[in-house]
Amino acid sequence: MVKKGRRKGTYRFTLTPNGEARKASVAGDFTGWGPVAMRRRSGAFGVTVALPPGCYQYKFVVDGQWVTDPDNSDWGVSDIGTINSVVTVG
């Protein structure tokens, strides 16, 4: 799930994984597809990132497996043919 963060220009990415996940991160075109670690709190993982206006593709990385956001029905196809979740800012 992705929603506006508490501070202006930030967005909060959260994921409640199925089963026992040890690590989770978010990666997208806003990170150069490099994973950004998420912290676990109350069974869910989360991280807040600054995002300027635009349309972004992203995925979660859970214990090394790339997965789309199960709480976001907006998706797109990347240049290499993968299906990714999409968030539009501003």
C-alpha positions in Angstrom: 0.0 0.0 0.0 1.2 3.5 -0.7 -0.3 6.7 0.7 0.8 10.3 1.5 3.3 10.6 4.3 3.1 12.9 7.2 5.6 15.4 5.7 4.9 17.3 2.5 6.4 15.5 -0.5 6.7 12.1 1.2 4.9 8.9 0.6 4.6 5.9 2.9 5.0 2.4 1.4 3.6 -0.5 3.6 3.4 -4.2 3.2 1.8 -6.9 5.3 3.3 -10.1 3.9 1.6 -13.4 3.8 3.5 -15.8 6.1 6.7 -15.2 7.9 8.9 -12.7 6.1 12.2 -11.8 7.5 13.1 -8.8 5.3 11.3 -6.4 3.0 12.2 -3.5 0.9 10.7 -1.3 -1.8 12.4 -0.6 -5.2 11.3 1.4 -8.1 12.3 3.8 -10.8 12.5 6.5 -8.0 15.3 4.5 -6.4 17.0 3.4 -9.6 15.5 0.0 -8.8 17.9 -0.3 -5.9 16.0 -1.8 -2.8 15.3 0.5 0.1 15.0 -1.4 3.4 11.6 -1.3 5.2 11.3 -1.6 9.0 9.0 -4.1 10.6 6.4 -2.8 13.0 3.3 -4.6 14.3 3.6 -7.3 11.7 3.9 -4.9 8.7 6.9 -3.5 7.0 7.0 0.2 6.1 9.2 3.0 4.8 8.7 6.7 3.9 10.4 8.2 0.9 10.4 11.7 -0.7 8.7 11.6 -4.1 8.4 14.7 -6.4 5.4 14.8 -8.7 5.3 12.1 -11.4 4.3 8.6 -12.2 6.4 5.8 -10.7 6.7 2.0 -11.0 7.7 0.0 -8.0 7.8 -3.5 -6.5 8.4 -4.9 -3.0 11.3 -7.3 -2.4 10.3 -9.8 0.3 13.1 -12.2 1.3 14.6 -11.8 -2.1 11.4 -12.3 -4.1 10.1 -9.4 -6.2 6.3 -8.9 -5.8 3.8 -6.3 -6.9 1.9 -4.4 -4.2 -1.2 -6.6 -3.3 -3.0 -3.5 -2.1 -2.6 -1.4 -5.2 -4.6 -2.3 -8.4 -2.7 0.2 -10.5 0.1 -1.4 -12.5 2.1 -1.0 -15.6 4.5 -3.0 -17.8 8.1 -2.0 -17.7 10.4 -1.6 -20.7 11.7 -5.1 -20.1 8.2 -6.6 -19.9 7.7 -7.0 -16.1 4.5 -6.1 -14.4 5.0 -3.4 -11.7 2.8 -1.5 -9.3 2.3 2.2 -10.2 1.9 5.3 -8.0 1.1 8.7 -9.4 2.2 11.7 -7.3 0.7 15.2 -7.7 
